[in-house]
Every structure is written in C-alpha cells, then in structure tokens.
Amino acid sequence: MASIRVDGWRSGIRFDAAHVIPHHPKCGRLHGHTYALHAEVHGDVDPATGFILDFGTVKDALRQVADELDHHVLVQARSPHFSVKEGAEGVEFVIAKKRYHVPKPDALLLPVEATTAEALAEFVADRVLAIVDFPATARRLDVGIDETYGKGAWATRTLRA
C-alpha cells in the first residue's frame, strides 16, 4: 500500500475562525486560530494512471471545506455545555454565565459537540468524504487540522477494506 499526502501549511489550505471550548480555563474565552487542513490517502497505485488519486482532487476538497469555515465563529450546535438559539438576526449561545450574540452571517453552526481540534478533524473528514468520489484504489483517508503550526488532531475514515 502507498499513500499521498497534502500538507495544508505548504499548500496554503488555511482558514481563520473563532471558537470557545467550554469549561477550559484559557480556551473557555472566545478566541481564534489560523487553522490548516491536511489529508493523507492510503491505497493501491492504479497501473493505468500511476497514482492512487489525483492530488488536485484532495486539495480542491480541502480548500472547499476551508472556504466554508473561513472567517466564522464556529458554534458547536450539539454541545451539552451550550445553550444555542438561532434567530432571524443571529445566533445566541450561552456558556455558564457568558452570553454571546453573533450576527447570523458571522456564525457557523456545526453538527458537533465541541469545536476542539479532534471534533473539527472528524467534521472535516466527513465533509471530504461527502465531496470526493474516491476511486477503488483508495482504501483509507486521514484528515488533519492544526490550530497552529505543529498542534493539531487527525481523524481516520476507512474507504475500502
């Protein structure tokens, strides 16, 4: 088995976003990061093409997801620690005694329980799976997200046994 790898820092697949991680002493305050998205696809080299999958396919999918997330406040819509209300004017979420109101165009409700690097990696992996029609040669997808250079998390999806 072989693999191809896309490094989001070197490929310019980055986005800026803000988030809050409830009950964390430092990250419990609204703050932001410049994130980078990465992917590695493991599989068999197709003898007809000479590769597992075209790099451009993976890069385009990662860029699409980065563009979706860019310059938003990422809100964990499924959090047991948040009270989230979406209205016509905006999104309001309450953490402990802090109440945030974010204009609707600036907030992005994500179907996650947390906006940690781990949860965001899982979200991005699912989005890449929804975007890319992986060929039979691809067996496994690993997706990474860094909150800053050298600090991040990865999620794995099995494509074929």
C-alpha positions, 0 to 999 in steps of 0.5 A, a space after each residue: 500500500 502507498 499513500 499521498 499526502 497534502 500538507 495544508 501549511 505548504 499548500 496554503 489550505 488555511 482558514 481563520 475562525 473563532 471558537 470557545 471550548 467550554 469549561 477550559 480555563 484559557 480556551 473557555 474565552 472566545 478566541 481564534 486560530 489560523 487553522 490548516 487542513 491536511 489529508 493523507 490517502 492510503 491505497 493501491 497505485 492504479 497501473 493505468 494512471 500511476 497514482 492512487 488519486 489525483 492530488 488536485 482532487 484532495 486539495 480542491 476538497 480541502 480548500 472547499 471545506 476551508 472556504 466554508 469555515 473561513 472567517 466564522 465563529 464556529 458554534 458547536 450546535 450539539 454541545 451539552 455545555 451550550 445553550 444555542 438559539 438561532 434567530 432571524 438576526 443571529 445566533 445566541 449561545 450561552 456558556 455558564 454565565 457568558 452570553 454571546 450574540 453573533 450576527 447570523 452571517 458571522 456564525 457557523 453552526 456545526 453538527 458537533 459537540 465541541 469545536 476542539 481540534 479532534 471534533 473539527 478533524 472528524 467534521 472535516 473528514 466527513 465533509 471530504 468524504 461527502 465531496 470526493 468520489 474516491 476511486 477503488 484504489 483508495 482504501 483509507 483517508 486521514 484528515 488533519 487540522 492544526 490550530 497552529 503550526 505543529 498542534 493539531 488532531 487527525 481523524 481516520 475514515 476507512 474507504 475500502 477494506 
